[in-house]
Amino acid sequence: MYLIKNKEEHPINPGNKKILIFTAFANTAEYLYENIAPRAKEIGLNTALVTGSIEGKTTIPNFRADMNHVLTCFSPMSKDRDVVYPEDKNKDIDILIATDCISEGQNLQDCDYCINYDIHWNPVRIIQRFGRIDRIGSKNKVIQLVNFWPDLTLDEYINLKDRVETRMKISVMTSTGDDDLINPEEKGDLNYRKAQLKRLQEDVVDLEDMNEGISITDLGLNDFRMDLLTYMKEHKDLDHLPFGIHAVVHGDKPGVIFVLKNVNKKINIKDRNRLHPFYMVYVDMDGEILVNHLQPKDILDEMRHLAKGRNEPDKELCKEFNRITKDGRQMQEVSKLLEDAIGSIIEAKNEEDIESFFSAGTTTFQSGGFSGLDDFELIDFLVVM
């Protein structure tokens, strides 16, 4: 309760009282709710409980405590509460106590403070928990993770701390090196990780004691695959859409996101772009590359954020874009940005070739490369204004 009171009195972001508390067990979550909720209510904070086996609870009177309702009122901005539940505009949940039933696929970035009341043995689960608030679209300048460890006597018995830290290092060694939430200073062995990343591009690997094989790549893009499958079920005529379609949206980083398809059959599909033959590049209005084609997840995250909740064209933005381009007759500026985007792909391939020449293993000089615009078809593009 000390942490809760301290955050209430000294928020890490002005006015933000949100706290997300994770535990692995439903009975522990209920225990926390019973002990925290009454005391939090005394200082003006509403608490909610969400688990997979216990009916949801909240300290808000006459509040329907199903999962979606609770999560929407806990993170009202990211989940568009005022649109989805307009009658609940004044019903804010400040503290959410939950099990790992919400550790995947939930946007809770209104919150800036995540507590692990117990440490899950699987480090991927810890990363997923923190990922609920560490997301694109967060308005918070700072976010914080707090981990509770067992007392020394218990930890000596189960050796939890050492086991989790060891598994976290394994995760770091086979990923980016940025995901160790237990030991942030741990950077891992870069050369070993490069070799593991190469393996991840080609195989589905087993992460220690997990029951099923799981690829780090799949962890990154699976959400988008599910979104696409759902969209395709609802829109069965996607195959008939013409190439070159575009949309215009508001955004903090003006530029264009291009989606391209390679038509050069000589390109080696085992090169670094995991979406081959598709390539995505985000370029700003000055031709500088904001996100290159080797970071598809970052671009997809950005597109999801820009397009969220926008089911209809922004008529004013479309009018402005049509005015600038003379109703599409003067697209020279966009064409120039397209050339810059393709140029960045060619430059990245050339840099890879040079790097491979000076490193161990097979050089990529003979694997084929892009020559220019003729190697690509423009699938679509998103203009950010």
N, C-alpha and C positions, 0 to 999 in steps of 0.2 A: 504493500500500500504506500510505502515511502516513495517509490518511483512514480506512482500515479500522482500523489500530492505534489511532488517536486515538479513534474511536467505541467501540472495545472497552474502552478505558481510561476514557473519559468519555462514557457513553451519554447521549443527550439525553432519554430517558425511562428511569427506573430499570429495569435488568435487560434492556433491549431491545438485542440485538446485530444485529438484522436489517438487511441492506443489499440494495437492489435496484439492479442496474447494467444500463442499457440501451445497446445499440449498434445501428446500422442494418444491420450486415453480419455474416453468420454466421462468416466467417473471423476478423473482429476479435473476436467473442465467444469463439471457440476460443483465440485468442491470449491474451485476458485470463484465461481459465480456466487455461491452462497456466502462466501466470506468477503468478496469485493463489492458486490452490487449494493448492499445496504450502506456501506461506508462511503462509496462513491456518490450515492444519491444525496448524502448529507452535504457534500461539497458541490452539488449541482450537476453531477455527471450521470448520464443514463448509460446503463450496461445491458448487453445482450449476450446470449449463449446460443451457439450453433454447433451441433455435432451430427454424426450420421445415424446415431441410435437413440438419442434423447430428444424429445420434443423441444423446439426452440423456446427460449424465455427472454423477456426483456422487462426493464423497470418502467417502461412507458405504459400508462394505463390504456386499456382497450386497444392494444396494438396486436395485429395478427403476426405471430412470430415465426412464419415460414422463412426458409433460407433466403430466397430472392428478396423478399420484403425487408428482412433485416439487413442484408448486405447493401441494398440500395439506399437505405436510410443511414447506414454507416459511412458510405462513400457517395454522397448525393451528387457531386459534380461529375465524377467519372462514370456514374451509372444513370445520369439524367433523371434523378428522382423527381424533379419538379414537372417533368413531362410524363413520366411513367405513373407516379403517384402524386398528382397535384394536391390531393387532400392532405398530404403529409408534409407540406412545406416547412412546418415548424416542429417536426418530430425528428430530432437528430439523435443518433446513437453515438456516444463518445468512446465507449470501451467495448470492444468485441472479443469475446473469449471463444475459441474454436479449436476443433481438432483438424487433422490434415484433410478432412473432407472438403475444405475450401483452399487447399494449398496449390491447386492447379486451376488455370483458366479463369481466374477472377481478377478484375481490375479494381483495386482498392487503394489507388494512389492518392486519394484525399488524405489518407493517414500518413504520418511521417515517423512513426515509432512502433517497432515490432519487437515483441518479447518472446523468446523461446523459454517457456517455463521449464520444459525438459528438452534435452538434446536428442534428436532422433539419430539412431545408429547409422542411417543412410545419409551421407552428405548431400546427395542430390535433393533429398527432401528439404534440407535446411536451405539450400539455394532457392528451391521453389517457394518456400515460405516467405523469404525476404523478397522474392520476385513479385509478391502481391502488391507491395508498395513501391518497389524500385522499378518504375515503369515510365515509358514515354508518356508525356501528358501531365506529369506531376507538376503542381504549382509550387511545391516545396523546394526551397533552396538547399535544405539539409534534411537527410533522413538518417535514422539511427536504428541499429540492431543491438539488442541486449540479450545475452545468453546466461541462463542459470545452470550451474553445474551441481551435481550431487555433493553432499558433504564428504569430507575426506574419508571417513570410515566406509561409507557405502561405495565410494568411487574405488577404494582399494580392493573392494570385494568384486565388483563387476568390471573394473578397469575401463569404464566407459570413455573417459576423456582420451586416453591413449588410442583406443580403438577408433573413435570417431576422427581424431586428428590424423591417424594413419590413412584412413579411407579418404579423408578430405585431400590429403596429399596425392593419393592415387588419382582422384578426380581432377586435381590441378594438373597433374602430369599428362593427362589425356585431353585437356581442354585448353582454355585461353590463358590460364595463369592469373585471371582476375577474379576468380570465383571462390577463393578461400575465405569464408566468412568467420572461420575460427582463428586462423592465423593470417591476418592481412599482410604481414610482412613476408610471408612465404612466397617466393617467386618461382620455385621449381627449377628443374633442369631444362633449359630452353632447347638444347639439341635433342634430348630424349623426347620432349613434347612434340617437336617437329616430326620426328619419326612416327609418333603415335597418331598425330593428326593425319599423316599420309595414310596410315592404316585405317583410320576412321572414314576416310573418303571411299575406301574400297570394301570394307567389311563391316558387319554388325558385330560389335564386341560385347563380351559379358563383363559387367562391372561387378567384380568380386562375388559377393554372396547373393546377388539379386536372382530372383526365380526365372527371369527371362532376359534374353539379350536385349540391350538397348543402346542405340547409337547416340552420341552427343549431337550429331547432326540432326537426328530425328527429334531430339528434345527441343532443338531450336526452331524447327519449321513445322512441327506436327499441328500446332494450333492453326496455322494458315491452310494446311491441307484440309483440315476439318471444315474450316470456313468455306473453302472452295467447293468441297463436296456438297455442303448444305446449299450453297448458292446455285450450283448446277442442277440440283433437284428441283429448285423453285423456278429456274430459268433454263428451260430445255433447248432454247434456240441459240445458245451461245456460239455454236459452230458456224452460224450463218452471219455473224457480225463481221463487217468489213475491217480490214487492217487500217491503221492510221486514225482510229477514233480517239477523241481526247475529251478531257474535262478540265474545269477551272475551279480552283478552291482558294480560300484564304489560308495564309500560313505565315509563320514567323521568319522563314527562310525562303524568300522569293527565288524561283528558278523553275526548272522543268525536270520531271522524273520520266525517263524514257524506258520503255520495255521493248527489247529487240529480240529477234530470232536469228541465229546464225544459219546461213544457207551454204556455207563452205564445207563440203563433205570431207575435206582434207584435215580439218581441225581435229585434234586428238581429244576425245571426250573425257579423258582422264586428267586433263589439266585442272587447275585449281577451282574453276567455277563449278560449283556443285549443282547449278540449275541448268547447265548446258543441255540443249542448244539455246536456252534463253538467257538474256543478259539484261541487267537493270543498272541504270546509272542516274544519279541525282546531280545535276549541274546547276550552278547559280547563274544569274542573269549576266554576269561578267565572264562566263566560260570556265570558272573555277569548279573543280569537282568537289562537291560536298560529301558524297558517299559513292565509292566506286563499285564496280560489278562484283568484287570479291566479298562484299558485305551485304548479301541479299536480305538477311534477316533485319538489318538496320533499316534498309529501304522499305521493306514490307511493314515494319513497325511504324515508320513515318507515314506511309500511305494509309494504314489503318487509322492512325490518329487524325490525319487530315480529312478522311472521308467519313469518320464516325458520325452517325446520326443524320447524314445528308443524303436523303433519298430522292431529292429533287434538285435540278440545276439551280444555281444561284443566278437569277436573271440579271441582276445588276453587274455581277462580275462578268457574265457572258457578254453583256452589252459592251463593257469596257474592253474586253479582249477582242471583240469583233471590231470595235472602233480602231484599236491599235493596229490590227491586221487587215483593215479594210475588208471585213467579212471573209477573211481567209485568203484574200488575193495577194497579200504581202506578208509572206511567212519567212522572209529572209532571216530574221533574228532567231526564230525557232530552228530554222535549218542550220544556222551557224552553230547553235548550241548542240544540235544533233551531231555535227561534225566533231565538236569538242568531246562529246561523250564517247563516240567511237574511237577518237584519237586516244583517249585515256585507256581504252581496252587494248589497243595495239601497243601503247607504251608499256603497259603492265606486262604484256606477253614478252616484249623485248627485254625488259628488266629480268623476267624469270629466266629467259634463255641465258643471259649473261651470268646470273647467279648460279645456274646449274653448271656452267662451264668451270667455275672455280670451286665447286663442292663435290663431295663424294657421290657416287651413283651415276645414273644415266643422264647425259645431257639432253635438253629438250630442243636443241637447235634443229634436229631433223624431224620434229613432230608436227611441222606445219604451223602456219601462222596466218593472221589476218592481214589483208592488204588495204582495206578501206571500206567505203560505203557499200560496195557491191557484195560484200560478205554478209550483209544483214538485211532483214526486212523489219520495218517499223510496225510493231504490233499495235501499240497505243502510247499515249503520253499524257501526263498530268501536269498542268500548268499551275504553279503556286504563285499567288500574287499577294 
